[in-house]
Amino acid sequence: MRKLETSKRLILLALSGTLLVMETLIFFYYWRTNFSGSITTITGIRYYYRADLLEMAFYGILLFFFTHMYGGMRIGYLKNAEVVFSYAFSILVANALLYVELSIMAKELFILRFFVIMTLSQIAVAIVWNNIAYWIYKSIFPPREMLLIHGDRPIHNILQKFESRRDKYHIVKCMHVKEGLEEISREILTGFKGGEYHAVVLWDIPSQDRSQLFKFCYGHSIRVYVMPKITDVILLGAEELHLFDTPILLTREYSLSLEQRFAKRAVDLICSAILLVLASPIMLVTAAAIKLYDGGPVLYRQIRCTKDRREFQIMKFRSMRVDAEKDGVARLARKNDDRITPIGRFIRKVRIDELPQLINILRGDMSFIGPRPERPEIIAQYMEIMPEFAYRMKVKAGLAGYAQVYGKYNTLPYDKLKLDLTYIENYSLWLDLQLMLLTLKILFWPDSTEGVENEQITALREEMERSDKTGMKEEK
């Protein structure tokens, strides 16, 4: 296992690179047999071998960019179904941009038939090869055997998550930190030398114990997976300074600089104005469908909180019955919620219900990317057990965010908070643009639109039950 680890990246690079070359060659075949000839017929311009090679290189770079961005090259790291979906989605996006480029070159809409055939061929090759690559990966790299060390917080949830990736992880044994650091260290060393364990998971244990166990594992070159605390996430974005010969980490009192705020607002204004124009036909059809279904209001307005806990009225297309909250109690949508109308179920699935928030962005209440805004009463409930929840309101609320891209609708609030803080503390304009592109993918990935499970009632209730009054006390 240790010998294979050294060559793991090379093997994954070879598997991903082979598919990228095959996809580029498929494009090159269609370019030589159909595309370049069609452009020559229309414009009278002939393309020689140097132009052919340049176009092939351009397409290869374009496809590499999107497959890398959307996770199509992460064989073994993501679930196989998600890798296949990511690669297919990358092909669709890259080919859509290529179609625009060739239409500009031809000075008219390009012939669509050959593009569709090429795209279907590429997706078919991607499906077959990714499954072959996944089988090769599983054959060479079996699941990693791991020892999980935990504290008082229940571990049912994390064990379920590891269980969902049986192809990659296998929890062999769990030990409570109360068994003693000496006993745990002995178990780690014995298990690692005997090949019983290949890694250690430090899961929600007191900081002092975690520090000692981490140093012990690091000193013995043992792989460690650590659940970060809030302070760890904040320090990830800290600026490294040196006071003479002493390294220090700086976290600033403000999250975004003046230049970053200006650039972010400029992007919000330009993109929201363009998207409002482009989406206006879809919005008109949606409004008509909602009105014709039950005669109720088209828009749903609700008080939410943005930067510095300032309240504003968020706008959505109504997806639930008019009397969905007639009792006045705030509650999150559940999985298979019977309050959602048939039209509402569809517009929620494809996120059309969020389009009116483009107006909120124009007004300055929200940004394109940022932590999703919550209701004041929900925030108050979260902060009773998790005061750190206020940290996510150091920036404007967003239409989409880090937690939506890397989490799900029913991700627990504590985990969402850490994801949002990761965004806040590592902010850059490029990160915003990257998350915008990744948001396109999650619109079509079903996991991201799941509701809260019925037995959870709300994500808050689930977190309260699992916290056991100790899980949210960060540094105890």
C-alpha positions in Angstrom: 0.0 0.0 0.0 2.8 2.5 0.9 4.7 1.8 -2.3 1.5 2.2 -4.4 0.8 5.6 -2.7 4.0 7.1 -4.2 2.8 6.3 -7.7 -0.9 7.0 -7.1 -1.0 10.5 -8.6 0.8 9.2 -11.7 -1.7 6.4 -12.2 -4.7 8.8 -11.8 -3.0 11.3 -14.1 -2.5 8.6 -16.7 -6.2 7.4 -16.4 -7.6 11.0 -16.7 -5.1 12.0 -19.4 -5.9 9.1 -21.6 -9.6 10.0 -21.6 -8.8 13.7 -22.3 -6.6 12.7 -25.3 -9.4 10.4 -26.6 -12.0 13.2 -26.3 -9.7 15.7 -28.1 -9.1 13.2 -30.9 -12.8 12.7 -31.4 -13.2 16.5 -31.7 -10.2 16.5 -34.2 -11.9 13.9 -36.3 -15.1 15.9 -36.6 -13.1 19.1 -37.1 -11.2 17.6 -40.1 -14.2 15.8 -41.6 -17.0 18.3 -41.0 -16.3 21.5 -39.2 -13.4 23.1 -41.0 -14.8 22.1 -44.4 -18.2 23.6 -43.6 -16.5 26.9 -42.5 -14.5 26.9 -45.7 -17.6 26.3 -47.8 -19.4 29.2 -46.0 -16.5 31.7 -45.8 -14.1 30.6 -48.5 -11.3 30.4 -45.9 -9.2 27.3 -46.0 -7.5 25.9 -42.9 -4.1 24.3 -43.0 -2.4 21.8 -40.6 -1.1 24.5 -38.3 -4.6 26.0 -37.8 -5.9 22.4 -37.3 -3.3 21.8 -34.6 -4.1 25.1 -33.0 -7.8 24.4 -32.9 -7.2 21.0 -31.4 -4.9 22.4 -28.7 -7.5 25.1 -27.9 -10.2 22.5 -27.5 -8.0 20.2 -25.4 -7.2 23.2 -23.0 -10.9 24.1 -22.9 -12.0 20.6 -22.0 -9.2 20.2 -19.5 -10.2 23.4 -17.7 -13.8 22.4 -17.3 -13.1 18.7 -16.4 -10.6 19.9 -13.8 -13.1 22.6 -12.5 -16.1 20.2 -12.3 -14.3 17.2 -10.9 -14.3 15.0 -13.9 -10.6 14.1 -13.3 -11.1 13.1 -9.7 -11.3 9.4 -10.2 -11.4 7.6 -6.9 -11.9 10.8 -4.9 -15.5 11.4 -5.9 -18.2 8.7 -6.4 -18.0 7.1 -9.8 -21.5 8.4 -10.7 -20.4 11.9 -9.9 -17.2 11.6 -11.9 -19.1 10.4 -14.9 -21.7 13.2 -14.5 -19.0 15.8 -14.1 -17.1 14.7 -17.2 -20.3 14.6 -19.3 -21.3 18.1 -18.0 -17.8 19.4 -18.8 -18.2 18.1 -22.4 -21.5 19.8 -22.7 -20.2 23.2 -21.5 -16.9 23.0 -23.5 -18.9 22.0 -26.7 -21.4 24.8 -26.1 -18.6 27.3 -26.1 -17.0 25.7 -29.1 -20.3 26.0 -31.0 -20.4 29.7 -30.2 -16.8 30.0 -31.4 -17.4 28.2 -34.7 -20.6 30.1 -35.3 -18.6 33.4 -35.0 -16.0 32.0 -37.4 -18.7 31.0 -39.9 -20.6 34.3 -39.3 -23.9 32.3 -38.9 -25.3 29.6 -36.7 -23.2 26.5 -37.3 -24.6 23.1 -38.3 -26.0 21.6 -35.1 -26.4 18.0 -36.2 -22.7 17.1 -36.3 -22.2 18.8 -32.9 -24.9 16.6 -31.4 -23.4 13.5 -32.8 -19.9 14.4 -31.6 -21.1 15.3 -28.1 -23.0 12.0 -27.8 -20.0 10.1 -29.0 -17.8 11.8 -26.5 -20.2 11.2 -23.6 -20.4 7.5 -24.5 -16.6 7.2 -24.5 -16.5 9.1 -21.2 -19.0 6.7 -19.5 -17.2 3.6 -20.7 -13.7 4.8 -19.9 -14.6 6.2 -16.5 -16.1 2.9 -15.5 -13.0 1.1 -16.7 -10.7 3.6 -14.9 -12.8 3.2 -11.7 -12.4 -0.6 -11.9 -8.6 -0.2 -12.3 -8.5 2.2 -9.4 -10.4 -0.1 -7.1 -8.2 -3.0 -8.1 -5.0 -1.2 -7.3 -6.2 0.9 -4.3 -8.4 -1.0 -1.9 -10.4 0.9 0.8 -8.2 2.5 3.4 -8.4 0.8 6.8 -8.8 3.5 9.5 -9.0 3.9 13.3 -11.5 6.5 14.4 -10.9 8.4 17.6 -13.8 10.4 18.9 -15.1 12.4 21.8 -18.5 12.8 23.5 -20.4 13.9 20.4 -22.3 11.1 18.7 -20.5 9.5 15.7 -23.5 8.0 14.0 -23.6 10.7 11.3 -19.9 10.5 10.4 -19.9 6.7 10.3 -22.8 6.9 7.8 -20.7 9.2 5.6 -17.7 7.0 5.7 -20.0 4.0 5.0 -21.3 5.8 1.9 -17.8 5.6 0.5 -17.0 1.9 1.1 -14.9 1.9 -2.0 -12.5 4.4 -0.4 -12.7 4.2 3.4 -13.3 1.4 6.0 -13.5 2.2 9.7 -12.0 -0.8 11.4 -12.3 0.3 15.0 -13.6 3.3 17.0 -12.0 4.4 20.3 -13.2 7.1 22.7 -10.6 9.6 23.7 -11.4 8.8 27.4 -9.6 5.5 26.9 -6.4 7.5 27.4 -3.8 8.9 25.1 -1.2 6.3 26.1 -3.6 3.4 25.2 -4.7 5.1 22.0 -1.1 5.8 20.9 -0.2 2.2 21.6 -3.1 1.0 19.5 -2.2 3.4 16.6 1.4 2.3 16.5 0.6 -1.5 16.8 -2.1 -1.3 14.2 0.0 0.7 11.8 3.0 -1.5 12.0 0.9 -4.7 11.7 -0.9 -3.3 8.6 -4.3 -3.2 10.4 -4.6 0.5 9.9 -3.5 2.8 7.1 -4.8 6.0 8.6 -6.2 7.6 11.8 -9.4 9.8 12.0 -9.4 12.4 14.8 -13.1 13.3 15.2 -14.3 16.0 17.5 -12.0 15.5 20.4 -10.7 18.2 22.9 -8.0 20.4 21.4 -5.3 19.4 23.8 -5.8 15.7 23.2 -6.1 16.3 19.4 -2.8 18.2 19.4 -0.9 15.4 21.2 -2.3 12.7 19.0 -1.7 14.7 15.8 1.9 15.3 16.7 2.3 11.6 17.6 0.9 10.5 14.2 2.9 13.1 12.3 6.1 12.1 14.1 5.5 8.4 13.0 4.5 9.4 9.4 1.0 8.2 9.9 -1.8 9.6 7.7 -4.3 11.6 9.7 -7.8 12.9 8.9 -8.9 15.7 11.2 -12.3 17.3 11.7 -11.5 21.0 11.8 -12.8 23.3 14.5 -14.1 26.8 13.8 -10.7 28.3 14.7 -9.0 25.9 12.3 -11.1 27.1 9.4 -10.5 30.7 10.2 -6.8 30.2 10.4 -6.8 28.5 7.0 -7.3 32.0 5.5 -4.9 33.8 7.8 -2.0 35.9 6.3 1.5 34.6 7.1 3.8 37.3 8.5 7.3 37.2 10.1 8.2 39.3 13.1 12.0 39.1 12.7 12.6 35.4 12.9 9.2 34.5 14.4 6.3 33.4 12.1 2.9 34.8 13.0 -0.6 34.4 11.5 -2.8 37.5 11.0 -6.6 37.4 10.8 -8.0 40.9 9.9 -10.9 42.6 11.6 -12.7 42.9 8.2 -13.4 40.2 5.8 -13.1 41.9 2.4 -10.8 44.8 1.4 -12.2 47.9 -0.3 -10.9 46.7 -3.7 -12.5 43.3 -3.2 -15.9 44.8 -2.3 -15.8 47.1 -5.3 -15.0 44.3 -7.7 -17.6 42.0 -6.2 -20.3 44.7 -6.4 -19.4 45.4 -10.0 -19.7 41.7 -11.0 -23.0 41.5 -9.1 -24.5 44.5 -11.0 -23.3 43.4 -14.4 -24.2 39.7 -14.1 -27.6 40.3 -12.5 -28.6 42.8 -15.1 -27.6 40.5 -18.0 -29.2 37.4 -16.4 -32.5 39.3 -15.7 -32.7 40.1 -19.4 -31.8 36.5 -20.5 -34.1 34.9 -17.9 -37.1 37.2 -18.4 -39.0 34.7 -20.8 -38.5 31.9 -18.3 -39.7 34.1 -15.4 -42.8 35.2 -17.3 -43.8 31.5 -18.1 -43.1 30.5 -14.5 -45.2 33.4 -13.1 -48.1 32.5 -15.5 -47.9 28.8 -14.5 -48.0 29.5 -10.7 -50.9 31.9 -11.1 -53.0 29.5 -13.3 -52.4 26.6 -10.9 -54.1 27.9 -7.8 -54.7 31.7 -8.4 -52.4 32.6 -5.5 -49.6 35.1 -5.4 -46.7 34.5 -7.8 -43.9 35.8 -5.6 -43.1 34.7 -2.0 -41.5 37.3 0.2 -39.8 36.6 3.4 -37.6 38.4 5.9 -34.0 37.2 5.8 -30.7 38.5 7.2 -27.7 39.6 5.3 -24.4 41.3 6.2 -24.2 42.5 9.9 -27.6 40.8 10.5 -29.4 43.5 8.5 -32.9 42.3 7.6 -34.4 42.5 4.0 -37.2 40.9 2.0 -36.0 38.1 -0.1 -38.1 37.2 -3.2 -38.8 33.8 -4.7 -41.3 32.3 -7.0 -43.9 30.6 -4.7 -43.4 26.8 -4.7 -45.6 25.9 -1.7 -49.3 26.1 -1.0 -50.6 29.5 0.0 -51.4 28.2 3.5 -48.1 26.3 3.9 -47.2 28.2 7.1 -50.6 29.4 8.3 -49.6 28.5 11.9 -46.8 31.1 11.6 -44.1 28.7 12.6 -40.8 28.9 10.6 -39.7 25.5 9.3 -37.4 24.2 6.6 -38.7 22.2 3.7 -38.6 18.5 4.4 -37.8 15.7 1.9 -41.0 14.8 0.1 -42.7 17.8 1.7 -46.5 17.7 0.9 -46.7 21.5 1.2 -44.9 21.8 -2.2 -47.1 22.1 -5.3 -46.4 20.1 -8.4 -45.2 23.3 -10.2 -43.2 24.2 -7.1 -41.5 20.8 -7.1 -40.3 21.3 -10.7 -39.1 24.9 -10.2 -37.3 24.0 -7.0 -35.6 21.1 -8.8 -34.2 23.3 -11.5 -33.8 26.3 -9.2 -36.1 28.6 -11.2 -37.7 29.6 -7.9 -34.5 31.5 -7.0 -34.5 33.8 -10.1 -36.4 36.8 -8.5 -33.4 37.1 -6.2 -31.6 38.7 -9.1 -33.6 41.8 -8.1 -32.3 41.5 -4.5 -28.8 41.4 -6.0 -29.4 44.6 -8.0 -30.7 46.3 -4.9 -27.6 45.4 -3.0 -29.3 43.2 -0.4 -27.4 40.1 -1.7 -24.5 39.1 -3.8 -24.2 36.3 -6.3 -21.9 34.3 -4.1 -22.1 34.3 -0.3 -23.6 32.4 2.6 -27.3 31.7 2.0 -29.5 34.1 4.0 -31.5 32.7 7.0 -34.6 33.9 8.8 -34.0 36.0 11.9 -35.9 33.5 14.1 -33.9 30.5 12.7 -30.6 32.4 13.3 -31.7 33.1 16.9 -32.3 29.4 17.4 -29.0 28.4 15.9 -27.1 30.9 18.0 -28.5 29.5 21.2 -26.3 26.5 20.8 -23.9 27.8 18.2 -22.9 31.5 18.9 -20.3 31.3 16.1 -23.2 31.2 13.6 -23.0 35.0 13.6 -19.6 34.8 11.8 -21.2 33.9 8.5 -22.8 37.3 8.4 -19.5 39.1 8.1 -20.3 39.3 4.3 -23.4 39.8 2.2 -25.7 36.9 1.8 -25.6 35.1 -1.5 -27.7 33.5 -4.2 -25.3 30.6 -4.1 -22.4 29.8 -1.9 -19.6 27.5 -0.9 -21.9 25.5 1.3 -24.3 25.0 -1.6 -21.6 23.8 -3.9 -19.8 21.5 -1.5 -22.7 20.7 0.8 -26.4 19.8 0.4 -29.7 21.4 1.4 -29.8 19.1 4.4 -26.2 19.5 5.5 -26.1 20.2 9.2 -25.8 23.9 10.3 -22.4 23.4 12.0 -20.9 21.9 8.8 -22.5 24.7 6.7 -21.0 27.3 9.0 -17.5 25.8 8.5 -18.0 25.7 4.7 -19.2 29.4 4.7 -16.3 30.4 6.8 -13.9 28.7 4.4 -15.3 31.0 1.7 -15.2 34.1 3.8 -11.6 33.6 5.0 -10.3 32.6 1.5 -12.2 35.1 -0.6 -11.0 36.2 -4.0 -12.7 37.3 -7.2 -11.5 34.1 -8.9 -13.1 32.0 -6.1 -16.4 33.8 -6.8 -16.1 33.1 -10.6 -15.2 29.5 -9.8 -18.2 29.0 -7.6 -20.5 30.5 -10.2 -19.3 27.9 -12.7 -19.6 25.1 -10.1 -23.2 26.3 -9.4 -24.1 25.4 -12.9 -23.2 21.8 -12.2 -25.2 21.5 -8.9 -28.3 22.7 -10.7 -28.4 19.3 -12.4 -27.0 17.1 -9.6 -29.9 15.7 -7.5 -28.1 15.4 -4.1 -27.9 19.2 -3.9 -31.7 19.7 -3.9 -32.7 17.1 -1.3 -34.9 18.3 1.5 -34.4 17.7 5.2 -35.3 14.1 6.2 -38.7 13.8 7.8 -37.4 12.5 11.1 -35.0 15.5 11.3 -37.9 18.0 11.4 -35.4 20.8 10.9 -31.6 20.8 10.4 -31.4 22.6 13.7 -33.2 19.8 15.6 -30.8 17.3 14.2 -27.8 19.4 15.3 -29.2 19.9 18.8 -29.8 16.2 19.2 -26.3 15.3 18.0 -24.4 18.1 19.8 -25.2 16.5 23.2 -24.6 19.9 24.7 -20.8 19.6 24.1 -20.3 19.4 20.3 -20.7 23.1 19.7 -18.3 24.3 22.5 -15.3 24.7 20.2 -12.3 24.9 22.5 -13.4 22.9 25.5 
